[in-house]
Amino acid sequence: MAVQKDYAKTTEGLRDMLFDEIDLLRSGKIDSARARVTANLAKQIIESIRVQVQFQRVMVEQTKGNKPMSLIGK
């Protein structure tokens, strides 16, 4: 079993954790099933960040023109 390490809950921490997981996989300290689970969780985190960034961009665009925000499209 690999040693548990604390990572910052940031994109930088996620990146560090993923590189450490790659190293553990290469060294045989973890199996491919754990690596797959870690990769899938990372994808979900990245997707949630992507959605958050898109939402923030929309909010900035909406406030530029003082337009009311439509929640269901145009």
N, CA, C, O and CB atoms as a CASP TS submission, in Angstrom:
PFRMAT TS
TARGET T0000
AUTHOR 0000-0000-0000
METHOD Language model
MODEL 1
PARENT N/A
ATOM      1  N   MET     1       0.840  -1.187   0.000  1.00  0.00           N
ATOM      2  CA  MET     1       0.000   0.000   0.000  1.00  0.00           C
ATOM      3  C   MET     1       0.883   1.247   0.000  1.00  0.00           C
ATOM      4  O   MET     1       1.861   1.319   0.743  1.00  0.00           O
ATOM      5  CB  MET     1      -0.955   0.000   1.221  1.00  0.00           C
ATOM      6  N   ALA     2       0.540   2.215  -0.824  1.00  0.00           N
ATOM      7  CA  ALA     2       1.304   3.451  -0.935  1.00  0.00           C
ATOM      8  C   ALA     2       1.033   4.348   0.275  1.00  0.00           C
ATOM      9  O   ALA     2      -0.039   4.286   0.878  1.00  0.00           O
ATOM     10  CB  ALA     2       0.955   4.190  -2.248  1.00  0.00           C
ATOM     11  N   VAL     3       2.001   5.170   0.614  1.00  0.00           N
ATOM     12  CA  VAL     3       1.865   6.105   1.731  1.00  0.00           C
ATOM     13  C   VAL     3       0.938   7.239   1.322  1.00  0.00           C
ATOM     14  O   VAL     3       1.063   7.794   0.231  1.00  0.00           O
ATOM     15  CB  VAL     3       3.249   6.659   2.172  1.00  0.00           C
ATOM     16  N   GLN     4       0.005   7.576   2.208  1.00  0.00           N
ATOM     17  CA  GLN     4      -0.942   8.665   1.956  1.00  0.00           C
ATOM     18  C   GLN     4      -0.235  10.006   2.152  1.00  0.00           C
ATOM     19  O   GLN     4       0.446  10.198   3.159  1.00  0.00           O
ATOM     20  CB  GLN     4      -2.183   8.554   2.897  1.00  0.00           C
ATOM     21  N   LYS     5      -0.380  10.906   1.236  1.00  0.00           N
ATOM     22  CA  LYS     5       0.241  12.223   1.307  1.00  0.00           C
ATOM     23  C   LYS     5      -0.855  13.266   1.158  1.00  0.00           C
ATOM     24  O   LYS     5      -1.801  13.071   0.395  1.00  0.00           O
ATOM     25  CB  LYS     5       1.344  12.399   0.209  1.00  0.00           C
ATOM     26  N   ASP     6      -0.731  14.361   1.876  1.00  0.00           N
ATOM     27  CA  ASP     6      -1.711  15.444   1.746  1.00  0.00           C
ATOM     28  C   ASP     6      -1.298  16.365   0.603  1.00  0.00           C
ATOM     29  O   ASP     6      -0.133  16.738   0.470  1.00  0.00           O
ATOM     30  CB  ASP     6      -1.840  16.246   3.077  1.00  0.00           C
ATOM     31  N   TYR     7      -2.283  16.720  -0.215  1.00  0.00           N
ATOM     32  CA  TYR     7      -2.064  17.634  -1.333  1.00  0.00           C
ATOM     33  C   TYR     7      -2.994  18.823  -1.178  1.00  0.00           C
ATOM     34  O   TYR     7      -4.091  18.704  -0.631  1.00  0.00           O
ATOM     35  CB  TYR     7      -2.295  16.923  -2.700  1.00  0.00           C
ATOM     36  N   ALA     8      -2.545  19.969  -1.663  1.00  0.00           N
ATOM     37  CA  ALA     8      -3.404  21.153  -1.666  1.00  0.00           C
ATOM     38  C   ALA     8      -4.595  20.889  -2.570  1.00  0.00           C
ATOM     39  O   ALA     8      -4.462  20.232  -3.603  1.00  0.00           O
ATOM     40  CB  ALA     8      -2.623  22.419  -2.134  1.00  0.00           C
ATOM     41  N   LYS     9      -5.739  21.389  -2.193  1.00  0.00           N
ATOM     42  CA  LYS     9      -6.948  21.204  -3.008  1.00  0.00           C
ATOM     43  C   LYS     9      -7.028  22.320  -4.044  1.00  0.00           C
ATOM     44  O   LYS     9      -7.935  23.152  -4.038  1.00  0.00           O
ATOM     45  CB  LYS     9      -8.232  21.188  -2.116  1.00  0.00           C
ATOM     46  N   THR    10      -6.042  22.298  -4.926  1.00  0.00           N
ATOM     47  CA  THR    10      -5.919  23.265  -6.011  1.00  0.00           C
ATOM     48  C   THR    10      -5.558  22.503  -7.281  1.00  0.00           C
ATOM     49  O   THR    10      -5.271  21.307  -7.234  1.00  0.00           O
ATOM     50  CB  THR    10      -4.846  24.364  -5.682  1.00  0.00           C
ATOM     51  N   THR    11      -5.574  23.190  -8.402  1.00  0.00           N
ATOM     52  CA  THR    11      -5.159  22.538  -9.641  1.00  0.00           C
ATOM     53  C   THR    11      -3.690  22.118  -9.555  1.00  0.00           C
ATOM     54  O   THR    11      -3.302  21.094 -10.116  1.00  0.00           O
ATOM     55  CB  THR    11      -5.381  23.475 -10.848  1.00  0.00           C
ATOM     56  N   GLU    12      -2.885  22.903  -8.860  1.00  0.00           N
ATOM     57  CA  GLU    12      -1.485  22.551  -8.684  1.00  0.00           C
ATOM     58  C   GLU    12      -1.346  21.283  -7.828  1.00  0.00           C
ATOM     59  O   GLU    12      -0.536  20.408  -8.136  1.00  0.00           O
ATOM     60  CB  GLU    12      -0.720  23.722  -8.040  1.00  0.00           C
ATOM     61  N   GLY    13      -2.135  21.193  -6.761  1.00  0.00           N
ATOM     62  CA  GLY    13      -2.120  20.004  -5.917  1.00  0.00           C
ATOM     63  C   GLY    13      -2.585  18.774  -6.677  1.00  0.00           C
ATOM     64  O   GLY    13      -2.028  17.688  -6.515  1.00  0.00           O
ATOM     65  N   LEU    14      -3.613  18.947  -7.510  1.00  0.00           N
ATOM     66  CA  LEU    14      -4.112  17.843  -8.328  1.00  0.00           C
ATOM     67  C   LEU    14      -3.028  17.354  -9.280  1.00  0.00           C
ATOM     68  O   LEU    14      -2.824  16.152  -9.445  1.00  0.00           O
ATOM     69  CB  LEU    14      -5.362  18.274  -9.118  1.00  0.00           C
ATOM     70  N   ARG    15      -2.346  18.292  -9.896  1.00  0.00           N
ATOM     71  CA  ARG    15      -1.270  17.950 -10.828  1.00  0.00           C
ATOM     72  C   ARG    15      -0.153  17.185 -10.087  1.00  0.00           C
ATOM     73  O   ARG    15       0.345  16.175 -10.583  1.00  0.00           O
ATOM     74  CB  ARG    15      -0.699  19.239 -11.501  1.00  0.00           C
ATOM     75  N   ASP    16       0.232  17.678  -8.898  1.00  0.00           N
ATOM     76  CA  ASP    16       1.263  16.995  -8.105  1.00  0.00           C
ATOM     77  C   ASP    16       0.841  15.569  -7.756  1.00  0.00           C
ATOM     78  O   ASP    16       1.629  14.631  -7.871  1.00  0.00           O
ATOM     79  CB  ASP    16       1.557  17.783  -6.819  1.00  0.00           C
ATOM     80  N   MET    17      -0.402  15.423  -7.331  1.00  0.00           N
ATOM     81  CA  MET    17      -0.914  14.106  -6.955  1.00  0.00           C
ATOM     82  C   MET    17      -0.904  13.160  -8.154  1.00  0.00           C
ATOM     83  O   MET    17      -0.522  11.997  -8.020  1.00  0.00           O
ATOM     84  CB  MET    17      -2.337  14.225  -6.384  1.00  0.00           C
ATOM     85  N   LEU    18      -1.318  13.643  -9.312  1.00  0.00           N
ATOM     86  CA  LEU    18      -1.350  12.792 -10.507  1.00  0.00           C
ATOM     87  C   LEU    18       0.054  12.346 -10.920  1.00  0.00           C
ATOM     88  O   LEU    18       0.251  11.191 -11.297  1.00  0.00           O
ATOM     89  CB  LEU    18      -2.022  13.535 -11.667  1.00  0.00           C
ATOM     90  N   PHE    19       1.023  13.251 -10.852  1.00  0.00           N
ATOM     91  CA  PHE    19       2.396  12.858 -11.182  1.00  0.00           C
ATOM     92  C   PHE    19       2.943  11.851 -10.173  1.00  0.00           C
ATOM     93  O   PHE    19       3.672  10.931 -10.545  1.00  0.00           O
ATOM     94  CB  PHE    19       3.304  14.093 -11.234  1.00  0.00           C
ATOM     95  N   ASP    20       2.591  12.022  -8.894  1.00  0.00           N
ATOM     96  CA  ASP    20       3.014  11.048  -7.889  1.00  0.00           C
ATOM     97  C   ASP    20       2.363   9.687  -8.150  1.00  0.00           C
ATOM     98  O   ASP    20       3.009   8.652  -7.988  1.00  0.00           O
ATOM     99  CB  ASP    20       2.659  11.548  -6.472  1.00  0.00           C
ATOM    100  N   GLU    21       1.095   9.682  -8.551  1.00  0.00           N
ATOM    101  CA  GLU    21       0.412   8.429  -8.873  1.00  0.00           C
ATOM    102  C   GLU    21       1.074   7.729 -10.060  1.00  0.00           C
ATOM    103  O   GLU    21       1.203   6.505 -10.073  1.00  0.00           O
ATOM    104  CB  GLU    21      -1.070   8.692  -9.176  1.00  0.00           C
ATOM    105  N   ILE    22       1.490   8.506 -11.047  1.00  0.00           N
ATOM    106  CA  ILE    22       2.201   7.931 -12.197  1.00  0.00           C
ATOM    107  C   ILE    22       3.496   7.271 -11.727  1.00  0.00           C
ATOM    108  O   ILE    22       3.825   6.160 -12.143  1.00  0.00           O
ATOM    109  CB  ILE    22       2.505   9.025 -13.265  1.00  0.00           C
ATOM    110  N   ASP    23       4.227   7.971 -10.855  1.00  0.00           N
ATOM    111  CA  ASP    23       5.474   7.398 -10.329  1.00  0.00           C
ATOM    112  C   ASP    23       5.201   6.114  -9.552  1.00  0.00           C
ATOM    113  O   ASP    23       5.941   5.140  -9.691  1.00  0.00           O
ATOM    114  CB  ASP    23       6.197   8.415  -9.427  1.00  0.00           C
ATOM    115  N   LEU    24       4.137   6.100  -8.728  1.00  0.00           N
ATOM    116  CA  LEU    24       3.792   4.908  -7.956  1.00  0.00           C
ATOM    117  C   LEU    24       3.403   3.748  -8.871  1.00  0.00           C
ATOM    118  O   LEU    24       3.757   2.597  -8.615  1.00  0.00           O
ATOM    119  CB  LEU    24       2.648   5.216  -6.986  1.00  0.00           C
ATOM    120  N   LEU    25       2.675   4.065  -9.936  1.00  0.00           N
ATOM    121  CA  LEU    25       2.275   3.029 -10.887  1.00  0.00           C
ATOM    122  C   LEU    25       3.505   2.440 -11.587  1.00  0.00           C
ATOM    123  O   LEU    25       3.634   1.222 -11.717  1.00  0.00           O
ATOM    124  CB  LEU    25       1.287   3.606 -11.929  1.00  0.00           C
ATOM    125  N   ARG    26       4.394   3.310 -12.030  1.00  0.00           N
ATOM    126  CA  ARG    26       5.610   2.848 -12.714  1.00  0.00           C
ATOM    127  C   ARG    26       6.484   1.984 -11.810  1.00  0.00           C
ATOM    128  O   ARG    26       7.126   1.039 -12.269  1.00  0.00           O
ATOM    129  CB  ARG    26       6.415   4.042 -13.214  1.00  0.00           C
ATOM    130  N   SER    27       6.500   2.319 -10.517  1.00  0.00           N
ATOM    131  CA  SER    27       7.357   1.572  -9.579  1.00  0.00           C
ATOM    132  C   SER    27       6.680   0.301  -9.081  1.00  0.00           C
ATOM    133  O   SER    27       7.291  -0.490  -8.362  1.00  0.00           O
ATOM    134  CB  SER    27       7.732   2.454  -8.387  1.00  0.00           C
ATOM    135  N   GLY    28       5.421   0.104  -9.461  1.00  0.00           N
ATOM    136  CA  GLY    28       4.710  -1.102  -9.045  1.00  0.00           C
ATOM    137  C   GLY    28       4.108  -1.021  -7.645  1.00  0.00           C
ATOM    138  O   GLY    28       3.649  -2.030  -7.110  1.00  0.00           O
ATOM    139  N   LYS    29       4.106   0.170  -7.048  1.00  0.00           N
ATOM    140  CA  LYS    29       3.574   0.328  -5.688  1.00  0.00           C
ATOM    141  C   LYS    29       2.052   0.420  -5.658  1.00  0.00           C
ATOM    142  O   LYS    29       1.442   0.215  -4.609  1.00  0.00           O
ATOM    143  CB  LYS    29       4.166   1.565  -5.042  1.00  0.00           C
ATOM    144  N   ILE    30       1.438   0.725  -6.792  1.00  0.00           N
ATOM    145  CA  ILE    30      -0.019   0.688  -6.917  1.00  0.00           C
ATOM    146  C   ILE    30      -0.365  -0.091  -8.175  1.00  0.00           C
ATOM    147  O   ILE    30       0.460  -0.241  -9.077  1.00  0.00           O
ATOM    148  CB  ILE    30      -0.629   2.130  -6.962  1.00  0.00           C
ATOM    149  N   ASP    31      -1.589  -0.580  -8.224  1.00  0.00           N
ATOM    150  CA  ASP    31      -2.000  -1.339  -9.407  1.00  0.00           C
ATOM    151  C   ASP    31      -2.772  -0.452 -10.377  1.00  0.00           C
ATOM    152  O   ASP    31      -3.113   0.691 -10.070  1.00  0.00           O
ATOM    153  CB  ASP    31      -2.857  -2.549  -9.001  1.00  0.00           C
ATOM    154  N   SER    32      -3.034  -1.003 -11.538  1.00  0.00           N
ATOM    155  CA  SER    32      -3.702  -0.223 -12.582  1.00  0.00           C
ATOM    156  C   SER    32      -5.136   0.136 -12.195  1.00  0.00           C
ATOM    157  O   SER    32      -5.653   1.151 -12.662  1.00  0.00           O
ATOM    158  CB  SER    32      -3.701  -0.997 -13.897  1.00  0.00           C
ATOM    159  N   ALA    33      -5.787  -0.664 -11.358  1.00  0.00           N
ATOM    160  CA  ALA    33      -7.159  -0.346 -10.928  1.00  0.00           C
ATOM    161  C   ALA    33      -7.177   0.943 -10.119  1.00  0.00           C
ATOM    162  O   ALA    33      -8.035   1.797 -10.340  1.00  0.00           O
ATOM    163  CB  ALA    33      -7.755  -1.504 -10.094  1.00  0.00           C
ATOM    164  N   ARG    34      -6.246   1.094  -9.189  1.00  0.00           N
ATOM    165  CA  ARG    34      -6.193   2.338  -8.408  1.00  0.00           C
ATOM    166  C   ARG    34      -5.853   3.517  -9.313  1.00  0.00           C
ATOM    167  O   ARG    34      -6.432   4.594  -9.170  1.00  0.00           O
ATOM    168  CB  ARG    34      -5.153   2.223  -7.264  1.00  0.00           C
ATOM    169  N   ALA    35      -4.927   3.326 -10.233  1.00  0.00           N
ATOM    170  CA  ALA    35      -4.560   4.408 -11.150  1.00  0.00           C
ATOM    171  C   ALA    35      -5.762   4.831 -11.989  1.00  0.00           C
ATOM    172  O   ALA    35      -5.952   6.019 -12.250  1.00  0.00           O
ATOM    173  CB  ALA    35      -3.399   3.973 -12.065  1.00  0.00           C
ATOM    174  N   ARG    36      -6.564   3.871 -12.408  1.00  0.00           N
ATOM    175  CA  ARG    36      -7.754   4.162 -13.211  1.00  0.00           C
ATOM    176  C   ARG    36      -8.780   4.959 -12.396  1.00  0.00           C
ATOM    177  O   ARG    36      -9.369   5.918 -12.894  1.00  0.00           O
ATOM    178  CB  ARG    36      -8.386   2.851 -13.730  1.00  0.00           C
ATOM    179  N   VAL    37      -8.985   4.553 -11.141  1.00  0.00           N
ATOM    180  CA  VAL    37      -9.915   5.272 -10.265  1.00  0.00           C
ATOM    181  C   VAL    37      -9.431   6.702 -10.045  1.00  0.00           C
ATOM    182  O   VAL    37     -10.218   7.646 -10.107  1.00  0.00           O
ATOM    183  CB  VAL    37     -10.066   4.542  -8.908  1.00  0.00           C
ATOM    184  N   THR    38      -8.145   6.855  -9.791  1.00  0.00           N
ATOM    185  CA  THR    38      -7.571   8.187  -9.582  1.00  0.00           C
ATOM    186  C   THR    38      -7.749   9.052 -10.830  1.00  0.00           C
ATOM    187  O   THR    38      -8.109  10.225 -10.725  1.00  0.00           O
ATOM    188  CB  THR    38      -6.073   8.080  -9.217  1.00  0.00           C
ATOM    189  N   ALA    39      -7.500   8.483 -12.000  1.00  0.00           N
ATOM    190  CA  ALA    39      -7.653   9.229 -13.251  1.00  0.00           C
ATOM    191  C   ALA    39      -9.103   9.656 -13.468  1.00  0.00           C
ATOM    192  O   ALA    39      -9.358  10.777 -13.907  1.00  0.00           O
ATOM    193  CB  ALA    39      -7.173   8.386 -14.436  1.00  0.00           C
ATOM    194  N   ASN    40     -10.049   8.774 -13.165  1.00  0.00           N
ATOM    195  CA  ASN    40     -11.460   9.126 -13.333  1.00  0.00           C
ATOM    196  C   ASN    40     -11.895  10.222 -12.373  1.00  0.00           C
ATOM    197  O   ASN    40     -12.650  11.117 -12.753  1.00  0.00           O
ATOM    198  CB  ASN    40     -12.332   7.902 -13.137  1.00  0.00           C
ATOM    199  N   LEU    41     -11.426  10.160 -11.137  1.00  0.00           N
ATOM    200  CA  LEU    41     -11.740  11.221 -10.178  1.00  0.00           C
ATOM    201  C   LEU    41     -11.133  12.547 -10.632  1.00  0.00           C
ATOM    202  O   LEU    41     -11.769  13.596 -10.524  1.00  0.00           O
ATOM    203  CB  LEU    41     -11.224  10.850  -8.770  1.00  0.00           C
ATOM    204  N   ALA    42      -9.912  12.497 -11.134  1.00  0.00           N
ATOM    205  CA  ALA    42      -9.261  13.713 -11.621  1.00  0.00           C
ATOM    206  C   ALA    42     -10.047  14.316 -12.778  1.00  0.00           C
ATOM    207  O   ALA    42     -10.189  15.537 -12.858  1.00  0.00           O
ATOM    208  CB  ALA    42      -7.817  13.414 -12.059  1.00  0.00           C
ATOM    209  N   LYS    43     -10.561  13.474 -13.679  1.00  0.00           N
ATOM    210  CA  LYS    43     -11.375  13.975 -14.794  1.00  0.00           C
ATOM    211  C   LYS    43     -12.612  14.701 -14.286  1.00  0.00           C
ATOM    212  O   LYS    43     -12.980  15.750 -14.813  1.00  0.00           O
ATOM    213  CB  LYS    43     -11.788  12.822 -15.719  1.00  0.00           C
ATOM    214  N   GLN    44     -13.255  14.145 -13.262  1.00  0.00           N
ATOM    215  CA  GLN    44     -14.450  14.783 -12.702  1.00  0.00           C
ATOM    216  C   GLN    44     -14.117  16.130 -12.078  1.00  0.00           C
ATOM    217  O   GLN    44     -14.865  17.095 -12.237  1.00  0.00           O
ATOM    218  CB  GLN    44     -15.102  13.873 -11.659  1.00  0.00           C
ATOM    219  N   ILE    45     -13.002  16.194 -11.372  1.00  0.00           N
ATOM    220  CA  ILE    45     -12.585  17.460 -10.764  1.00  0.00           C
ATOM    221  C   ILE    45     -12.289  18.484 -11.845  1.00  0.00           C
ATOM    222  O   ILE    45     -12.719  19.633 -11.745  1.00  0.00           O
ATOM    223  CB  ILE    45     -11.346  17.258  -9.865  1.00  0.00           C
ATOM    224  N   ILE    46     -11.563  18.082 -12.874  1.00  0.00           N
ATOM    225  CA  ILE    46     -11.219  19.000 -13.967  1.00  0.00           C
ATOM    226  C   ILE    46     -12.472  19.484 -14.688  1.00  0.00           C
ATOM    227  O   ILE    46     -12.560  20.656 -15.052  1.00  0.00           O
ATOM    228  CB  ILE    46     -10.269  18.319 -14.965  1.00  0.00           C
ATOM    229  N   GLU    47     -13.433  18.602 -14.895  1.00  0.00           N
ATOM    230  CA  GLU    47     -14.694  18.990 -15.545  1.00  0.00           C
ATOM    231  C   GLU    47     -15.447  20.008 -14.699  1.00  0.00           C
ATOM    232  O   GLU    47     -16.012  20.959 -15.239  1.00  0.00           O
ATOM    233  CB  GLU    47     -15.579  17.754 -15.794  1.00  0.00           C
ATOM    234  N   SER    48     -15.463  19.824 -13.390  1.00  0.00           N
ATOM    235  CA  SER    48     -16.168  20.790 -12.537  1.00  0.00           C
ATOM    236  C   SER    48     -15.469  22.147 -12.564  1.00  0.00           C
ATOM    237  O   SER    48     -16.127  23.186 -12.507  1.00  0.00           O
ATOM    238  CB  SER    48     -16.255  20.267 -11.086  1.00  0.00           C
ATOM    239  N   ILE    49     -14.143  22.143 -12.650  1.00  0.00           N
ATOM    240  CA  ILE    49     -13.394  23.401 -12.764  1.00  0.00           C
ATOM    241  C   ILE    49     -13.710  24.067 -14.100  1.00  0.00           C
ATOM    242  O   ILE    49     -13.896  25.282 -14.163  1.00  0.00           O
ATOM    243  CB  ILE    49     -11.863  23.152 -12.629  1.00  0.00           C
ATOM    244  N   ARG    50     -13.769  23.275 -15.160  1.00  0.00           N
ATOM    245  CA  ARG    50     -14.082  23.821 -16.490  1.00  0.00           C
ATOM    246  C   ARG    50     -15.454  24.490 -16.493  1.00  0.00           C
ATOM    247  O   ARG    50     -15.608  25.583 -17.038  1.00  0.00           O
ATOM    248  CB  ARG    50     -14.036  22.706 -17.558  1.00  0.00           C
ATOM    249  N   VAL    51     -16.442  23.848 -15.895  1.00  0.00           N
ATOM    250  CA  VAL    51     -17.795  24.407 -15.824  1.00  0.00           C
ATOM    251  C   VAL    51     -17.793  25.697 -15.008  1.00  0.00           C
ATOM    252  O   VAL    51     -18.446  26.672 -15.380  1.00  0.00           O
ATOM    253  CB  VAL    51     -18.778  23.384 -15.208  1.00  0.00           C
ATOM    254  N   GLN    52     -17.069  25.703 -13.911  1.00  0.00           N
ATOM    255  CA  GLN    52     -16.996  26.898 -13.071  1.00  0.00           C
ATOM    256  C   GLN    52     -16.374  28.073 -13.834  1.00  0.00           C
ATOM    257  O   GLN    52     -16.860  29.201 -13.750  1.00  0.00           O
ATOM    258  CB  GLN    52     -16.184  26.605 -11.799  1.00  0.00           C
ATOM    259  N   VAL    53     -15.301  27.802 -14.575  1.00  0.00           N
ATOM    260  CA  VAL    53     -14.651  28.859 -15.352  1.00  0.00           C
ATOM    261  C   VAL    53     -15.597  29.375 -16.440  1.00  0.00           C
ATOM    262  O   VAL    53     -15.686  30.584 -16.657  1.00  0.00           O
ATOM    263  CB  VAL    53     -13.334  28.339 -15.985  1.00  0.00           C
ATOM    264  N   GLN    54     -16.302  28.473 -17.123  1.00  0.00           N
ATOM    265  CA  GLN    54     -17.263  28.903 -18.146  1.00  0.00           C
ATOM    266  C   GLN    54     -18.357  29.779 -17.530  1.00  0.00           C
ATOM    267  O   GLN    54     -18.728  30.805 -18.100  1.00  0.00           O
ATOM    268  CB  GLN    54     -17.894  27.676 -18.844  1.00  0.00           C
ATOM    269  N   PHE    55     -18.864  29.378 -16.386  1.00  0.00           N
ATOM    270  CA  PHE    55     -19.899  30.156 -15.715  1.00  0.00           C
ATOM    271  C   PHE    55     -19.378  31.551 -15.362  1.00  0.00           C
ATOM    272  O   PHE    55     -20.076  32.545 -15.562  1.00  0.00           O
ATOM    273  CB  PHE    55     -20.383  29.428 -14.448  1.00  0.00           C
ATOM    274  N   GLN    56     -18.167  31.621 -14.843  1.00  0.00           N
ATOM    275  CA  GLN    56     -17.593  32.925 -14.491  1.00  0.00           C
ATOM    276  C   GLN    56     -17.430  33.810 -15.725  1.00  0.00           C
ATOM    277  O   GLN    56     -17.649  35.019 -15.651  1.00  0.00           O
ATOM    278  CB  GLN    56     -16.236  32.741 -13.797  1.00  0.00           C
ATOM    279  N   ARG    57     -17.048  33.218 -16.861  1.00  0.00           N
ATOM    280  CA  ARG    57     -16.929  33.997 -18.098  1.00  0.00           C
ATOM    281  C   ARG    57     -18.277  34.554 -18.530  1.00  0.00           C
ATOM    282  O   ARG    57     -18.378  35.712 -18.936  1.00  0.00           O
ATOM    283  CB  ARG    57     -16.338  33.135 -19.218  1.00  0.00           C
ATOM    284  N   VAL    58     -19.304  33.731 -18.441  1.00  0.00           N
ATOM    285  CA  VAL    58     -20.659  34.186 -18.792  1.00  0.00           C
ATOM    286  C   VAL    58     -21.079  35.320 -17.873  1.00  0.00           C
ATOM    287  O   VAL    58     -21.648  36.310 -18.332  1.00  0.00           O
ATOM    288  CB  VAL    58     -21.678  33.019 -18.704  1.00  0.00           C
ATOM    289  N   MET    59     -20.811  35.190 -16.601  1.00  0.00           N
ATOM    290  CA  MET    59     -21.190  36.230 -15.646  1.00  0.00           C
ATOM    291  C   MET    59     -20.479  37.543 -15.956  1.00  0.00           C
ATOM    292  O   MET    59     -21.085  38.612 -15.879  1.00  0.00           O
ATOM    293  CB  MET    59     -20.872  35.785 -14.215  1.00  0.00           C
ATOM    294  N   VAL    60     -19.204  37.466 -16.304  1.00  0.00           N
ATOM    295  CA  VAL    60     -18.456  38.678 -16.649  1.00  0.00           C
ATOM    296  C   VAL    60     -19.057  39.322 -17.893  1.00  0.00           C
ATOM    297  O   VAL    60     -19.241  40.539 -17.925  1.00  0.00           O
ATOM    298  CB  VAL    60     -16.958  38.355 -16.879  1.00  0.00           C
ATOM    299  N   GLU    61     -19.364  38.532 -18.913  1.00  0.00           N
ATOM    300  CA  GLU    61     -19.960  39.063 -20.143  1.00  0.00           C
ATOM    301  C   GLU    61     -21.322  39.682 -19.871  1.00  0.00           C
ATOM    302  O   GLU    61     -21.648  40.732 -20.426  1.00  0.00           O
ATOM    303  CB  GLU    61     -20.090  37.958 -21.196  1.00  0.00           C
ATOM    304  N   GLN    62     -22.113  39.048 -19.028  1.00  0.00           N
ATOM    305  CA  GLN    62     -23.445  39.564 -18.713  1.00  0.00           C
ATOM    306  C   GLN    62     -23.356  40.903 -17.982  1.00  0.00           C
ATOM    307  O   GLN    62     -24.167  41.792 -18.239  1.00  0.00           O
ATOM    308  CB  GLN    62     -24.223  38.551 -17.863  1.00  0.00           C
ATOM    309  N   THR    63     -22.403  41.062 -17.092  1.00  0.00           N
ATOM    310  CA  THR    63     -22.298  42.299 -16.317  1.00  0.00           C
ATOM    311  C   THR    63     -21.682  43.434 -17.127  1.00  0.00           C
ATOM    312  O   THR    63     -21.847  44.599 -16.767  1.00  0.00           O
ATOM    313  CB  THR    63     -21.474  42.061 -15.064  1.00  0.00           C
ATOM    314  N   LYS    64     -20.977  43.124 -18.211  1.00  0.00           N
ATOM    315  CA  LYS    64     -20.394  44.175 -19.051  1.00  0.00           C
ATOM    316  C   LYS    64     -21.476  45.040 -19.677  1.00  0.00           C
ATOM    317  O   LYS    64     -21.330  46.262 -19.733  1.00  0.00           O
ATOM    318  CB  LYS    64     -19.518  43.561 -20.146  1.00  0.00           C
ATOM    319  N   GLY    65     -22.535  44.445 -20.138  1.00  0.00           N
ATOM    320  CA  GLY    65     -23.575  45.195 -20.802  1.00  0.00           C
ATOM    321  C   GLY    65     -24.766  45.499 -19.916  1.00  0.00           C
ATOM    322  O   GLY    65     -25.791  45.981 -20.399  1.00  0.00           O
ATOM    323  N   ASN    66     -24.646  45.226 -18.632  1.00  0.00           N
ATOM    324  CA  ASN    66     -25.755  45.407 -17.691  1.00  0.00           C
ATOM    325  C   ASN    66     -26.999  44.687 -18.158  1.00  0.00           C
ATOM    326  O   ASN    66     -28.107  45.192 -17.980  1.00  0.00           O
ATOM    327  CB  ASN    66     -26.057  46.882 -17.500  1.00  0.00           C
ATOM    328  N   LYS    67     -26.840  43.520 -18.751  1.00  0.00           N
ATOM    329  CA  LYS    67     -27.967  42.729 -19.222  1.00  0.00           C
ATOM    330  C   LYS    67     -28.434  41.803 -18.111  1.00  0.00           C
ATOM    331  O   LYS    67     -27.611  41.297 -17.348  1.00  0.00           O
ATOM    332  CB  LYS    67     -27.587  41.923 -20.484  1.00  0.00           C
ATOM    333  N   PRO    68     -29.721  41.573 -18.007  1.00  0.00           N
ATOM    334  CA  PRO    68     -30.174  40.574 -17.035  1.00  0.00           C
ATOM    335  C   PRO    68     -29.744  39.191 -17.502  1.00  0.00           C
ATOM    336  O   PRO    68     -29.712  38.908 -18.699  1.00  0.00           O
ATOM    337  CB  PRO    68     -31.719  40.635 -16.846  1.00  0.00           C
ATOM    338  N   MET    69     -29.420  38.348 -16.555  1.00  0.00           N
ATOM    339  CA  MET    69     -28.935  37.008 -16.887  1.00  0.00           C
ATOM    340  C   MET    69     -30.106  36.076 -17.168  1.00  0.00           C
ATOM    341  O   MET    69     -31.024  35.950 -16.357  1.00  0.00           O
ATOM    342  CB  MET    69     -28.065  36.445 -15.745  1.00  0.00           C
ATOM    343  N   SER    70     -30.062  35.425 -18.326  1.00  0.00           N
ATOM    344  CA  SER    70     -31.060  34.434 -18.672  1.00  0.00           C
ATOM    345  C   SER    70     -30.575  33.076 -18.209  1.00  0.00           C
ATOM    346  O   SER    70     -29.449  32.682 -18.514  1.00  0.00           O
ATOM    347  CB  SER    70     -31.347  34.433 -20.190  1.00  0.00           C
ATOM    348  N   LEU    71     -31.404  32.359 -17.479  1.00  0.00           N
ATOM    349  CA  LEU    71     -31.013  31.060 -16.966  1.00  0.00           C
ATOM    350  C   LEU    71     -31.342  29.927 -17.933  1.00  0.00           C
ATOM    351  O   LEU    71     -30.894  28.799 -17.721  1.00  0.00           O
ATOM    352  CB  LEU    71     -31.683  30.813 -15.645  1.00  0.00           C
ATOM    353  N   ILE    72     -32.117  30.196 -18.997  1.00  0.00           N
ATOM    354  CA  ILE    72     -32.525  29.129 -19.914  1.00  0.00           C
ATOM    355  C   ILE    72     -32.065  29.367 -21.347  1.00  0.00           C
ATOM    356  O   ILE    72     -32.611  28.761 -22.270  1.00  0.00           O
ATOM    357  CB  ILE    72     -34.023  28.981 -19.889  1.00  0.00           C
ATOM    358  N   GLY    73     -31.110  30.204 -21.551  1.00  0.00           N
ATOM    359  CA  GLY    73     -30.625  30.431 -22.907  1.00  0.00           C
ATOM    360  C   GLY    73     -31.004  31.817 -23.401  1.00  0.00           C
ATOM    361  O   GLY    73     -31.368  32.692 -22.616  1.00  0.00           O
ATOM    362  N   LYS    74     -30.914  32.006 -24.716  1.00  0.00           N
ATOM    363  CA  LYS    74     -31.146  33.334 -25.307  1.00  0.00           C
ATOM    364  C   LYS    74     -32.593  33.651 -25.485  1.00  0.00           C
ATOM    365  O   LYS    74     -32.934  34.730 -25.970  1.00  0.00           O
ATOM    366  CB  LYS    74     -30.466  33.443 -26.623  1.00  0.00           C
TER
END
